[in-house]
Amino acid sequence: MDTVTKEQRSQIMAQVNGCQNKSTELVFVKLLRSLSIHGWRRKYPLQGHPDFVFPKARLAVFIDGCFWHGCPRHCRMPLDNREYWVQKISRNIERDKVGTRQ
């Protein structure tokens, strides 16, 4: 049960900085470190804003989290304001397709 009003929840969500998908990205960081893979950078200034960049290898890695990128298996669409979220996730999926083609 949510303890804030819809208006308060909207204000809270508007302040969320969507620059990191922490749970998924942290699993990837842990994997890289466990395999002693070096040379990667985060927040590297490239078009499309990749999550990880290996500059020497000229490799960009995008980590698409289940909710924000519409994973058909794990994305649970919120029941409140459903039309907004369906449109938002659909735009993210289309943007991902364009980014994948580049």
C-alpha positions in Angstrom: 0.0 0.0 0.0 1.4 3.4 -1.0 1.7 5.9 1.9 1.6 9.0 -0.3 -1.0 10.5 -2.6 -1.0 10.2 -6.3 0.2 13.8 -6.7 3.0 13.3 -4.2 4.1 10.1 -5.9 4.1 11.9 -9.3 6.3 14.6 -7.8 8.7 12.0 -6.3 8.9 10.1 -9.6 9.5 13.3 -11.6 12.7 13.8 -9.5 14.1 10.3 -10.3 17.3 10.6 -12.3 17.1 7.7 -14.8 20.8 7.6 -15.5 21.4 4.3 -13.9 19.7 0.9 -13.6 21.5 0.2 -10.4 20.6 -3.4 -9.6 21.4 -4.7 -13.1 24.4 -2.5 -13.6 25.9 -3.4 -10.3 25.6 -7.1 -11.2 27.5 -6.3 -14.4 30.2 -4.4 -12.4 30.5 -7.4 -10.0 30.9 -9.7 -13.0 33.6 -7.6 -14.7 35.5 -7.3 -11.4 35.2 -11.1 -10.7 36.7 -11.8 -14.1 39.4 -9.2 -13.7 38.2 -7.3 -16.7 39.7 -3.8 -16.7 39.5 -0.7 -18.9 35.8 0.0 -18.7 34.3 3.4 -17.8 30.9 4.6 -16.8 29.3 7.9 -17.7 31.6 8.2 -20.7 30.6 11.0 -23.0 29.3 9.2 -26.1 26.2 9.5 -28.2 23.4 7.3 -26.9 24.7 7.4 -23.3 26.0 3.8 -23.0 26.2 2.4 -19.5 29.7 1.1 -19.9 32.4 2.0 -22.4 35.7 0.2 -23.1 37.5 3.1 -24.9 40.6 1.1 -26.1 38.4 -1.6 -27.6 36.0 1.0 -28.9 33.1 -1.0 -27.3 29.9 0.4 -25.8 27.6 -1.7 -23.6 24.0 -0.8 -22.9 22.4 -2.5 -19.9 18.6 -2.5 -20.4 16.7 -3.0 -17.2 13.5 -4.9 -17.2 11.1 -2.2 -16.2 12.4 0.8 -18.2 13.0 -1.2 -21.3 9.9 -3.3 -21.4 11.2 -6.8 -20.8 8.3 -9.1 -21.8 9.2 -11.5 -19.0 9.8 -9.2 -16.1 8.2 -5.8 -16.8 5.2 -5.2 -14.5 3.3 -2.3 -15.8 1.9 -0.1 -13.1 -1.9 -0.2 -12.8 -2.2 3.5 -12.0 -1.8 5.9 -14.9 -1.4 2.8 -17.2 -1.8 4.7 -20.5 1.2 7.0 -19.6 3.4 4.0 -18.6 2.5 2.0 -21.7 3.5 5.0 -23.9 6.6 5.7 -21.9 7.9 2.1 -22.1 7.0 1.9 -25.8 9.0 5.1 -26.5 12.0 3.5 -24.6 11.7 0.3 -26.7 11.7 2.3 -29.9 14.6 4.4 -28.8 16.5 1.2 -27.9 15.9 -0.1 -31.5 17.3 3.0 -33.0 20.3 2.9 -30.7 21.0 -0.8 -31.5 21.1 0.0 -35.2 23.8 2.7 -34.9 
